[in-house]
Amino acid sequence: MEAAINDVPNNVKTKEQKRQEGRRRALEMAIAKQAKESNAQCHDGDNSTTTCESSKRRGNRKSDRHGARNQHRHKHFARWILDKFPHVATACSATKEASTNNKHVLDIAGGKGELSARLALCHSLQVVMIDPRPADIASVYLNSVVPKLPKKWQHSLEERMRHTPTFVEDELDKRFSQLVTHFSIASDGICCDGDGVDTEMLFEDEAVEKAVQNSSLIIGLHADGATEAIVDAALRYDKPFVIVPCCVFPNLFRHRFIYVNDDDASNGDEKKRVAVRTHEQFCQYLLAKDDRFRRE
């Protein structure tokens, strides 16, 4: 058996080596594709200048689509977070000088992980993501984030990956982790230990509880069913948070109500209780939880 192992030719690559080479080729292809599309938009025969100017004025049909307009939402949201919460840059820094720091940004319902990838790899922050679906952050970073970065960043990353094929994975190991679970508060906000005794925990999963307690900021970009849980957890542990509400799920969360003016009442000051069904009502419902909340 030992002889058979030693007789394996040196040019036979392991699965891990093949995987790393595949990712490197994918990165190169993504960068080349972006450069080709960029050149195609601004070089159309002899009318290249006219084409570029006219496309800037009226916009091409693809860019006017809802999905195309939102393709940079993670980049803009990450920058907005650092601008509005400057303490995060220091408290959650993943640099060598802050290697003993155990604070992190908590990304709830992060999905594929593009926002976490940007915060961890582009802004050097410690990030913990909670989502029930495992995310391949390295792949998302290479295929979705890197092609949108400045050219000098792309070339710098290519050079580093030539010397160290696992560079992206190594950096993520230092800065990012994921809890593959749901972010849901226990029934009535009360948890019990193994003996059935009430505890001070808000979540049944102890790992989730610690992630919230050690966070410096809680974020939820289109967190769907976890949106209200983010707000409640932030209130419970006095944590700064930012959410971008999306779906309301009125049939799933039937306990949500707000009070609005009753137009049918003789006295215009009277209020009536209505179920939360629209996005605007959901925002009002969340804002009513605490007077300190701000809407931007």
C-alpha positions in Angstrom: 0.0 0.0 0.0 2.8 2.4 0.8 4.6 1.7 -2.5 1.4 2.4 -4.3 1.0 5.7 -2.6 4.6 6.7 -3.4 4.2 5.7 -7.0 1.5 8.3 -7.7 3.0 10.7 -10.3 3.7 14.3 -9.2 1.5 15.7 -11.9 -1.7 14.1 -10.5 -3.6 16.9 -8.8 -5.8 16.5 -5.7 -9.4 17.5 -5.6 -8.5 20.5 -3.5 -5.9 21.7 -6.0 -8.4 21.3 -8.8 -11.0 23.3 -6.9 -8.6 26.1 -6.2 -7.6 26.3 -9.9 -11.2 26.3 -10.9 -12.0 29.2 -8.7 -8.9 31.1 -10.0 -10.1 30.5 -13.6 -13.6 31.6 -12.6 -12.2 34.9 -11.2 -10.3 35.5 -14.4 -13.3 34.8 -16.6 -15.5 37.0 -14.5 -13.1 39.9 -14.8 -12.6 39.4 -18.5 -16.4 39.2 -19.1 -16.9 42.5 -17.2 -14.2 44.2 -19.2 -15.6 42.9 -22.5 -19.1 44.1 -21.6 -17.8 47.5 -20.6 -15.9 47.9 -23.9 -18.9 46.7 -25.9 -21.1 49.4 -24.4 -18.8 52.3 -25.3 -17.3 51.0 -28.7 -19.9 50.4 -31.3 -18.3 51.0 -34.7 -17.6 54.6 -35.8 -20.3 56.0 -33.6 -18.7 55.0 -30.3 -18.8 58.5 -28.8 -22.4 59.1 -29.8 -23.4 55.7 -28.5 -21.8 56.3 -25.1 -23.3 59.7 -24.7 -26.8 58.6 -25.7 -26.8 55.6 -23.4 -25.8 57.7 -20.5 -28.7 60.1 -21.2 -31.5 57.6 -21.7 -30.1 54.5 -20.1 -30.3 51.1 -21.8 -33.3 48.9 -21.3 -31.4 46.4 -19.1 -30.2 49.0 -16.7 -33.7 50.4 -16.3 -35.0 47.1 -14.9 -35.7 46.8 -11.1 -33.1 44.1 -10.7 -30.4 45.9 -12.5 -30.9 49.1 -10.4 -30.5 47.0 -7.2 -27.4 45.1 -8.3 -25.1 47.5 -6.3 -27.3 47.6 -3.2 -24.9 45.6 -1.1 -22.0 48.0 -1.9 -24.1 51.1 -1.1 -25.5 49.6 2.0 -22.1 48.6 3.3 -20.8 52.1 2.8 -23.9 53.6 4.4 -23.4 51.4 7.4 -19.8 52.5 7.9 -20.9 56.2 7.5 -23.8 56.0 9.9 -22.1 53.7 12.5 -18.4 54.8 12.5 -17.8 52.9 15.7 -18.0 49.6 13.8 -14.8 50.3 11.9 -12.9 50.2 15.2 -15.0 47.8 17.3 -15.2 45.1 14.6 -11.8 45.6 12.9 -10.2 42.4 11.7 -6.7 43.9 11.3 -3.7 42.5 13.2 -3.7 45.5 15.5 -7.3 44.4 16.6 -6.7 40.7 16.6 -7.9 40.4 20.3 -11.2 42.1 19.5 -14.2 39.7 19.8 -16.9 42.1 18.6 -18.5 41.6 15.2 -21.2 42.8 12.8 -24.1 40.4 13.0 -25.7 39.9 9.5 -29.2 38.3 9.9 -30.7 36.4 7.0 -27.7 37.2 4.9 -28.7 34.8 2.1 -25.9 34.1 -0.4 -23.7 36.4 1.7 -22.7 39.2 -0.6 -23.1 41.9 2.1 -21.1 39.8 4.6 -18.4 39.2 2.0 -18.1 42.9 1.3 -17.9 43.8 5.0 -15.4 41.1 5.8 -13.1 41.2 2.8 -13.5 44.8 1.4 -13.8 46.6 4.7 -11.8 44.2 7.0 -14.5 43.6 9.6 -15.3 40.7 11.8 -18.7 39.3 10.6 -21.0 36.6 11.8 -23.9 35.7 9.5 -27.0 33.8 10.6 -29.0 32.1 7.8 -30.6 28.6 7.7 -28.9 28.0 4.3 -25.1 27.4 4.2 -23.4 30.1 2.1 -20.3 29.8 -0.1 -18.9 33.2 0.7 -15.7 32.7 -1.1 -17.5 31.9 -4.3 -19.9 34.8 -3.9 -17.0 37.1 -3.4 -15.0 35.9 -6.4 -18.0 35.8 -8.8 -20.3 38.6 -7.6 -18.1 41.1 -5.7 -14.7 41.1 -7.3 -15.9 41.9 -10.9 -17.5 45.1 -9.5 -14.3 46.2 -7.7 -11.8 48.8 -9.1 -9.3 47.3 -11.6 -6.4 47.8 -9.3 -8.1 45.7 -6.6 -8.9 43.0 -9.1 -5.2 42.8 -10.3 -4.0 42.8 -6.7 -6.2 39.9 -5.8 -5.2 38.0 -8.9 -1.5 38.4 -7.9 -2.1 37.2 -4.4 -4.1 34.2 -5.5 -1.3 33.2 -7.9 1.1 33.0 -4.9 -1.5 31.7 -2.5 -4.5 30.0 -4.2 -6.4 29.7 -0.9 -5.9 33.4 -0.1 -9.7 34.3 0.0 -10.6 31.2 2.1 -7.7 32.0 4.5 -8.9 35.6 5.0 -12.5 34.4 5.5 -11.4 31.9 8.2 -10.0 34.9 10.1 -12.9 37.3 9.6 -16.2 35.4 8.9 -18.3 32.7 10.4 -21.8 31.5 9.9 -24.5 30.0 12.1 -26.6 27.8 10.0 -29.9 28.3 11.8 -33.0 30.4 12.0 -33.1 33.8 13.8 -36.3 33.4 15.7 -37.2 34.4 19.3 -38.5 31.8 21.6 -42.3 31.7 22.2 -43.3 34.6 24.5 -39.6 35.6 24.6 -38.9 33.1 27.4 -36.5 30.3 27.2 -36.1 27.3 29.4 -33.0 25.2 30.3 -32.9 21.5 30.3 -34.8 21.3 33.6 -37.6 23.4 32.4 -36.5 26.5 34.4 -37.0 29.9 32.8 -33.8 31.6 31.8 -32.8 35.1 30.8 -32.1 34.0 27.2 -34.1 35.4 24.3 -33.2 32.6 21.9 -33.4 28.9 22.3 -30.0 28.5 20.5 -27.2 29.5 22.8 -24.9 30.2 19.9 -27.4 32.7 18.5 -27.7 34.3 21.9 -24.0 34.8 22.3 -23.7 36.1 18.7 -26.3 38.8 19.6 -24.6 39.7 22.9 -21.2 40.0 21.3 -22.3 42.1 18.3 -21.5 45.7 17.9 -24.2 46.2 15.2 -27.1 44.0 14.0 -28.1 44.4 10.4 -30.9 42.9 8.3 -31.1 43.7 4.6 -34.4 42.2 3.4 -34.4 39.8 6.4 -38.0 38.8 5.7 -39.5 36.9 8.6 -36.5 37.7 10.9 -37.0 41.5 10.6 -39.1 42.0 13.8 -36.9 39.6 15.7 -33.9 41.8 14.9 -35.7 44.8 16.4 -36.7 42.9 19.5 -33.2 41.5 20.1 -31.7 44.9 19.7 -34.1 46.3 22.2 -33.5 43.5 24.7 -29.7 43.8 24.6 -29.5 47.6 23.8 -27.7 47.1 20.5 -27.6 49.5 17.6 -29.2 48.0 14.5 -30.3 48.8 11.0 -32.9 47.0 8.9 -34.3 47.3 5.4 -37.8 45.8 5.7 -39.1 43.9 2.8 -41.9 41.3 2.9 -44.6 41.7 5.5 -46.1 38.1 5.7 -49.4 39.2 7.2 -50.8 35.7 7.2 -47.8 34.4 9.1 -47.6 37.2 11.7 -51.3 37.8 12.6 -50.4 39.5 16.0 -49.2 42.7 14.3 -51.6 45.7 14.6 -51.3 49.5 14.4 -53.7 52.3 15.2 -54.7 54.7 12.4 -57.2 57.6 12.1 -60.8 56.5 11.7 -62.1 58.5 8.8 -65.7 57.2 9.4 -65.8 58.5 13.0 -67.6 61.7 13.7 -64.6 62.8 15.8 -61.5 63.0 13.6 -59.2 62.2 16.6 -60.6 58.7 17.0 -58.3 55.7 16.2 -59.1 52.3 14.9 -57.1 49.1 15.2 -56.0 47.5 11.9 -53.9 44.5 11.0 -50.5 45.1 9.5 -50.7 44.1 5.9 -48.7 46.7 3.8 -45.0 47.7 3.8 -45.8 51.2 5.1 -47.9 49.7 8.0 -45.1 47.3 8.8 -42.6 50.2 9.1 -45.0 52.1 11.3 -45.5 49.0 13.5 -41.7 48.7 14.0 -41.2 52.4 14.6 -43.8 52.3 17.4 -41.7 49.9 19.4 -39.4 52.6 20.7 -39.3 56.4 20.4 -35.5 56.3 19.7 -35.9 54.6 16.4 -35.3 56.7 13.2 -36.5 56.1 9.7 -34.3 57.2 6.8 
